[in-house]
Amino acid sequence: MQYVPYILAGISVGGQYALIAIGYTMVYGILRLINFAHGDIFMAAGLIMIYLAKPMTLWLAVPLMLVLTVLIGFAVERVAYKPLRDAPRMSVMISAIGVSYLVQNVALYVTGGLAKSYPSLPWISDTITILGATTKRVTVITPILTLVLIVGLVILIKKTKIGMAMRAVSRDFETSRLMGIKINTVISVTFLIGSLLAAVGSLLYFSNYTAVVPTSGAMPGLKAFVAAVFGGIGSIPGAVIGAFLIGISENIIKSGGSSWTTFSDAFTFVLLIIVLIAKPTGLFGEKQTDKV
């Protein structure tokens, strides 16, 4: 029974990592780009929520936060990535790193570097008891909401016209462009979806970890990226499974006491190294063949 709180926390944080990891894996699947600013958009969503919750009710602040976060993701794609569509991949990667530091520094300027307290969300932040373990209701809500959003995303990709275009572009970027698919629209929609999921992830994450600083997105973003690589980057089911495995594993390690907690983050990256040595494409990644 002593492990129940840690397993519950692991499932919860795994779901939050999954929502961020999907953004990484979708962008990579289409652009072959690691969007290093994605974790910082997650952090920006947390700060936006804090500042919106002061002058207005939470029922207005939450949807407005989601909209503003999506707009930030859209702006990042249009300003930092679209002009470099035909540039070498290294140039786009450098731009992504630059955007990451830009968002962090804007947050540093706005907050003055001080930690900001995330507002308590009614019902979601309430305390409940499960199998004798006390936890917040968000712990139970997170995996359920994550799975609902993932099912919705899969239906979007499999059953809609824009989803079909996304699959085509992920398979062959140049041929899709020649076939008349609106590449810019597909890429923008991908960033919009990724930013929306990151915003929902931030809502759930900061309901548990209530202090938000300009670097709050760095470690969750990095772990979500590891989850995407672990599962096979470009694979949405792989990213989700990788995220849950990492979330549960690191929290079980924390159950060993303070001496083990120190190594919980390191374990994530050790696990990644082991998986990549055994299977370089990740658990569910497909082997890529270069066309000659």
JODAWO-V614221 format. One line per field, one symbol per residue. ss: DSSP state (a for helix, b for strand, c for the rest). psi: psi as a letter, one per 20 degrees, with the letter a starting at -180 (. if undefined). A space follows every 10 residues. Layout:
ss = ???
psi = ???
This chain:
ss = cccaaaaaaa aaaaaaaaaa aaaaaaaaaa accccccaaa aaaaaaaaaa aaaaaccaaa aaaaaaaaaa aaaaaaaaaa aaaaccccaa aaaaaaaaaa aaaaaaaaaa accccbbccc ccccccbbbb ccbbbbaaaa aaaaaaaaaa aaaaaaaaac aaaaaaaaaa acaaaaaacc ccaaaaaaaa aaaaaaaaaa aaaaaaaacc bbcccaaaaa aaaaaaaaaa accccaaaaa aaaaaaaaaa aaaacccaaa accaaaaaaa aaaaaaaacc cccccccccc cc
psi = hiighhgghg gghghghghg hhgghgghhg ilponiighh hgghhghggg hhigirqhhh gghhggghgg hggghgghgh hgikhjrqhh ghghgghggg hggghghggg ijjqpqppqp pqggjqprpp kipprqhhhh hghghghghg gggggghhir ghgghghghh gogghgghjj pnghgggghg hggghghhgg hhgggihgni pprhjhiggh gghhgggggg inpioghggg ggghgggggh hhhhiirhhh hhjhghhghg ggggghghnh jrhjqqpppp p.
